[in-house]
């Protein structure tokens, strides 16, 4: 069914008019579970971003509601995530000191810029630009980011002051302050980390053994961070550990998200432009991957361009309500899906739950140790670290291995912006290198068939006076001269050559540079009394060639198939009698 124009930009008008009691029940149950999970997560990611704890909750209220209105995923849960929080800290930390008003303003401005960029990309249907960030680069960047995030949180586990946005800086700072370690903080942090690791791997089988079903056991296992927060908070309160040097969250305002205003200073906007662009791309790629994975399980459809609008609106909401950049999170989205979320209304209900928590529950986290939040982050992000991508990339493609390696090393050594920028540049350079040297094969006919295969791989029939060259890549400016060079080399090996057939089944595009190379090839072969022919030219490519003078000057012909070309160019019947000596006539219509 075709949606009305307004509903295409407001998906809530589509699913909202069919909303029923069954969906409401599923959404409410999911909202309760996700709200409980999001409270500690939001606090932890605010800590990672260098923002006040309440900013994590604020960034999970208005953005969720706005995404529910504009987004297309039924299960995606939007809010602060580890990688984007790290990128926020790296970007804003270069401008202002954490804990200052200038830092908060810069974070708001970063969210505003990111939201504006995502919204513009969505409105102009430019979601395809995210495709320039290849999967190997994303995998390498997330692995390196996981290591950086975990390393940056060790200072909270150890109870010391340390800083840095790169691995060498973090390690050097930790070493410098190692003598200031607070043993009580270490005990709390290590205990919380160990408990959370156990919860991830061992609690679910235990809950199954005591009689819980698979779904409830899975949900119970995901409540581990809540239990860790309750336990360590009570310990700090009961034994007055804050007075013994344990860093705590302290007072958190009891209020709904405030109305805030980002800065529109040209100087600040220019400083944050590149980080905002990188955050937008990384956030969108991460979000759309999660959304499409969950939608496929229920045979639902995700509109990438509308997702850009939804995420852009969410980030603009964060900018004007005291938050920082957000995107769709994997863990909370999976919990939302598994808990039974049927529509984006589950996100809106979650926002209500978080608003109530911001109003009434914040006094309860006064004694929450920062070491516990750090443990929550470390356990969450270490699951993102996947060095097996290096082994897989090396086995499959050395070029992809180079892209992954460069991304990981530069992210760790020079920071997230340098790492992802280098990864994108490396991916583009690798693509240009591959396409600048396209695979080309001299082909012959498989005996008794009309199939043509590489002479180096198969036993095939060839004709000494005909060179059949299959081009396995679109032709454009980086590889145009390569085609000329390769054809010249192959032709030099056949002194009796009278005809060259360029086989184009894989050529989807020919640009002006490539057209000029084809014209040069045609002229050079003509001077050597060799005719140039084309075969298996695709319709769109033929349409473009027909708009030029190339076909008028072509010394040979255009054949529908390679088999037709070989038959037309044969000088005598072959043993089977299916090769004729007559030449072809007018070019048949291209397929």
Secondary structure, DSSP 8 states (H G I E B T S, - for coil): ----HHHHH-THHHHGGG--HHHHHHHHHHHHHHHHHHHHHHHHHHHHHT--HHHHHHTTTHHHHHHHHH---SS--EE--HHHHHHHHHHHHTTS-TTSHHHHHHHHHHHHHHHHHHHHHHHTT-GGGGGGS-HHHHHHHHHHHHHHHHHHTHHHHHT-----SSHHHHHHHHHHTGGG--HHHHHHHHHHHHHHHHIIIIIHHHHHHTT--HHHHHHHHTTHHHHHHHHHHHHHHHHTGGGGT--B------SS---------HHHHHHHHHHHHHHHHHHHHHHHHHHHHHHHHTT----HHHHHHHHHHHHHHHHTTT----EE-HHHHHHHHHTT--STHHHHHHHHHHHHHHHHTGGGGTT-BHHHHHHHHHHHHHTT--THHHHHHHHH-HHHHHHHHHHHHHHHHH-HHHHHHHHHHHHHHHHHHHHHT--EEEEEEETTSS-EEETTTS-EE--TTEEEEEE-S-B-TTTHHHHHHHHHHHHHT-TT--EEEEE-TT---B-HHHHHHHHHHHHHHHHTT-EEEEES--HHHHHHHHTSSHHHH-SS-EESSHHHHHHHH-SS--TTS---S----S-----
